[in-house]
Each structure stands twice: as C-alpha cells, then as structure tokens.
Amino acid sequence: MALVDSVPFSFQIMFFVLGCCFGSFYNVVIYRVPRSESIVSPGSRCPGCGGSIASYDNIPILSFLMLGGKCRRCGTSISFRYPAVEILTGLFAFLLFRRYGLHPQILIEFVFLSLLLIIAMIDFDTFLIPDVLSLPGIVLGFAFSFFTPRLTWSDSLVGILAGGGSLYLIATLYALLRKKEGMGGGDIKLLGMIGAFIGWQGVVFTVFLASVTGMIIALPMMLRGGKGFGSEIPFGPFLSFGAACYVFWGQIAWHWYVSQVLGL
Ligand SMILES: [Zn+2]
C-alpha cells in the first residue's frame, strides 16, 4: 500500500469518482442487456414513466440523494441498487489504484471485477448469464494473461478448462441424479471466464467460497420456503463474489493454505 501513499488523497478520490461514473453505465448495461436493448441510445430513462432522465439528474450517487431516490417526473422510487452498483464500482477503481498505481494490472482487474458485478446483477434479476458478456470475457481474460505478471497464459488456459470443465461435470452429475437441470450453462461459461482471468488456482478458491457462502445464504431460504433443496437460486452472484474476493485476498489465502495446511 506504500506505493501510492505519496499520491495526494484528492487524486486517489478521483479514481473513486471515475469508477462511480463507470458504475452508472453498468446500471444501464444490467437493465438493458437482458432486454436486448441498445446500451448506447437512447439515454437513460425512468423505468416507471419512461421519461428521459436529464443529465443533471444522472450524476452518480449525488442525484439519487438529491432526488430522495425518486423519479423527478413520476415519483417512482428508484432502487437503492443503482447507487450501490455505482459505489461498489467506485470502490473497485479506488482500491485497485491504491494497490497498483497506474500499472496496467489495474485495467485488467477493473475489467474483470466489472464483468463479475454486471453478470452477478443480471443473473440475480433474470436467472440468466448472457453469453454476450461471458464469452468475450473468456477471450479477454486469456488475452490479458499475456500482459500480467500474476498469471501465465498456460495458467489461464488451464483455468478456462478447469472452470468450464469442472462445473460441466457437476452439472451433468446433478442432472443425472435429480433428473433435471440444476446449474445453467451460463454458470459454466462464467466459471470458464473466471478461470481465464485468475487461473485454475482462482477457480478452486472461487468454487470453494461460492459453495460455502451459497450454502450459508441459500439453505435457510430453501428451508423457510419449504420448497426443499430443488428451489431455484442463481449461482452466478456467488461465483462472482468468490472470484472478486480472490482478486483482493486470494493470493494471501493461497499462500497461507499452501504453507500452513499443505506444509509445502
Ligand atoms: Zn419516472
């Protein structure tokens, strides 16, 4: 963290603000991609009345606060998720800058975290992970592996195969046992993308953390719902959460595991 301590804090905050602006765009992507709408035009519209949102009402976080979370025109309340996505994206940019400064690695991990966030939200809303995000993500992750010191291209390639392959195996077994599809093909491609960006080590970490958090959060819901173990809960948000944790803490956890648990 010492790397950027010489940079004025105001300059560091600029990365947070910039990240929030990206997050504002991600909200548009999250809303429109599942509806097969253009993400470029028209400009932002209120989901309630369809009225276009003026640029002065479209400032990340601030507009939400000033309008009290309501559309200026029709008063439809705007989900807290919009500023939450903006703040989260801002934090990603801020923390990555704190870690890397203006190193290209910041771009790679920002792209990765952005894809994870967008995919998690879309999967949460629609139970679908669009191929238009995960498949280019696999290609990007593999391409980036040639430019990052944290991963070799072979780790990335094995990661794609391990990610896509292992989940494909689980899904096939599950389908055989339960005679119905449990995990979607979207999850398989998402884990392939995760493998492309963080390698097979990241895939192991991600699947472990996603399964544990998935159990902790989903099990009480399933029990209370009384629908048994078969009720549908999207797995993408858990995979995204696990992979994002790996970006920030994975290498620390991995080294701890290798030295303390495996004793290597
Ligand atoms: Zn409105």
Boltz pocket constraint, residues with backbone or C-beta under 6 A from the ligand:
constraints:
  - pocket:
      binder: B
      contacts: [[A, 46], [A, 47], [A, 48], [A, 49], [A, 50], [A, 51], [A, 71], [A, 72], [A, 73], [A, 74], [A, 75], [A, 76]]
      max_distance: 6.0
